[in-house]
Amino acid sequence: MLTVFRTTAILEGISYLLLFALGMPLKYWGEIPEPNIYIGYAHGFLFIAFVALAAVFCYERKWGLRRFTMLFIASLLPFGTFYADQKYLRKQG
């Protein structure tokens, strides 16, 4: 379970960065919207998966609402899931 959660966290962070570093410039500056659509779908799926896995993982590990809130906030910030992996998830393995 931890490996799946950590992998999802890293992939969600990468998709977030790709969305804003690649997808948005192509859409608005290059007028090429297609990559943004697919990156956005992938990011949306990974975001939902990350939050769902965070809820399950926090429940299983008996972590409180504070730790879940920190993981959720990390999913909203660029580089946040990388930080969450380092601070909260890597130590658990």
PEJORA-V57484 format. One record per backbone hydrogen bond with DSSP energy under -1.0 kcal/mol. NH is the residue of the N-H (numbers start at 1). CO is the residue of the C=O. E is the energy in kcal/mol with one decimal. If there is no record, write none. Layout:
# PEJORA-V57484
[[NH:CO:E] [NH:CO:E]]
This chain:
# PEJORA-V57484
[[5:1:-2.4] [6:2:-2.9] [7:3:-2.4] [8:4:-2.5] [9:5:-2.3] [10:6:-2.3] [11:7:-2.7] [12:8:-2.6] [13:9:-2.0] [14:10:-2.4] [15:11:-2.6] [16:12:-2.1] [17:13:-2.1] [18:14:-2.7] [19:15:-2.2] [20:16:-1.8] [21:17:-3.0] [22:18:-2.0] [23:18:-2.5] [24:19:-2.2] [26:22:-1.8] [27:23:-2.1] [28:24:-2.9] [29:25:-2.2] [30:25:-1.7] [32:26:-3.1] [37:33:-1.4] [38:34:-1.5] [39:35:-2.7] [40:36:-2.3] [41:37:-2.1] [42:38:-2.3] [43:39:-2.8] [44:40:-2.6] [45:41:-2.4] [46:42:-2.6] [47:43:-2.7] [48:44:-2.2] [49:45:-2.5] [50:46:-2.6] [51:47:-2.4] [52:48:-2.5] [53:49:-2.8] [54:50:-2.5] [55:51:-2.1] [56:52:-2.3] [57:53:-3.1] [58:54:-2.7] [59:55:-1.9] [60:56:-2.8] [61:57:-2.5] [63:58:-2.4] [68:64:-1.6] [69:65:-2.7] [70:66:-2.2] [71:67:-2.2] [72:68:-2.7] [73:69:-2.7] [74:70:-2.1] [75:71:-1.4] [76:73:-1.1] [80:77:-2.1] [83:79:-1.8] [84:80:-2.6] [85:81:-2.2] [86:82:-2.0] [87:83:-3.0] [88:84:-2.5] [89:84:-1.6] [90:85:-3.0]]
